[in-house]
Amino acid sequence: MKICMDFRKMIHGEENAQTMDEWLKEAEACPLKEIRGFAKYIRKDRNAVEQTCRTAFNNGLLEGTVNKAKAFKRNMFNKAGPAVLRAKLLYAD
């Protein structure tokens, strides 16, 4: 859907992206209630959304590490003791 692609362009800071005001007006006129609700939520906390779009930080590295640890834990559940699990986490490729 075009409005979703426009939002993606806006948050990634692409050159031909709409401004936040333009996108919000378009989203609030959208026939889908989910998009209208999302736009209403963004308008409530607009300052935080704009700051997030301008910031280059993300939590991707942390999320990957946590997911890896959870995968090991699920894999090792009831198969080995804590020592084997720790060794697998420390020496994994």
C-alpha positions in Angstrom: 0.0 0.0 0.0 1.3 3.4 -0.9 0.8 5.0 2.5 3.0 2.3 4.1 5.7 2.8 1.6 5.6 6.6 2.1 5.9 6.0 5.9 8.9 3.8 5.3 10.6 6.5 3.1 9.9 9.1 5.7 11.4 7.2 8.6 14.4 6.2 6.6 15.0 9.8 5.5 14.9 9.3 1.8 15.2 12.4 -0.4 11.7 12.2 -2.0 9.9 11.4 1.2 6.9 13.3 2.5 7.1 15.5 5.6 5.5 14.2 8.8 2.6 16.7 8.3 1.9 15.5 4.8 2.0 11.9 5.8 -0.3 12.4 8.8 -2.9 14.2 6.8 -2.9 11.4 4.2 -3.0 8.7 6.9 -5.9 10.4 8.8 -7.9 10.4 5.5 -7.1 6.7 4.8 -10.1 4.4 4.6 -8.4 1.7 6.8 -9.1 2.3 10.5 -5.8 0.7 11.5 -3.8 3.3 9.5 -6.0 6.1 11.0 -5.4 4.7 14.5 -1.7 4.5 13.9 -1.6 8.2 12.6 -3.6 9.2 15.7 -1.0 7.5 17.9 1.9 9.1 16.1 0.3 12.6 16.4 0.0 12.1 20.2 3.8 11.4 20.5 5.0 13.2 17.5 8.1 14.7 19.1 9.4 11.3 20.0 8.7 9.9 16.5 10.5 12.8 14.9 13.5 12.4 17.2 13.6 8.6 16.4 13.6 9.3 12.7 16.6 11.7 13.1 18.6 9.4 15.3 21.0 6.8 13.8 20.9 4.5 16.9 19.2 1.1 16.9 19.1 -1.9 19.1 19.8 -4.5 16.4 23.0 -5.8 17.9 21.3 -6.3 21.3 18.3 -8.0 19.8 20.5 -10.4 17.8 22.4 -11.4 20.9 19.3 -12.0 22.9 17.7 -14.0 20.2 20.9 -16.1 19.9 20.9 -16.8 23.6 17.2 -17.8 23.6 17.8 -20.1 20.7 20.6 -21.9 22.5 18.5 -22.1 25.6 15.6 -23.7 23.7 18.0 -26.1 21.9 19.7 -27.2 25.1 16.5 -27.4 27.3 16.6 -30.7 29.3 19.6 -31.9 27.2 22.6 -30.7 29.1 23.6 -28.8 32.2 24.4 -25.2 32.6 28.1 -25.8 32.0 27.5 -27.1 28.4 25.1 -24.3 27.7 27.7 -21.7 28.9 30.4 -23.3 26.8 28.1 -23.2 23.7 27.3 -19.6 24.2 31.0 -18.6 24.8 32.5 -20.5 21.9 29.8 -20.3 19.3 30.7 -19.2 15.8 
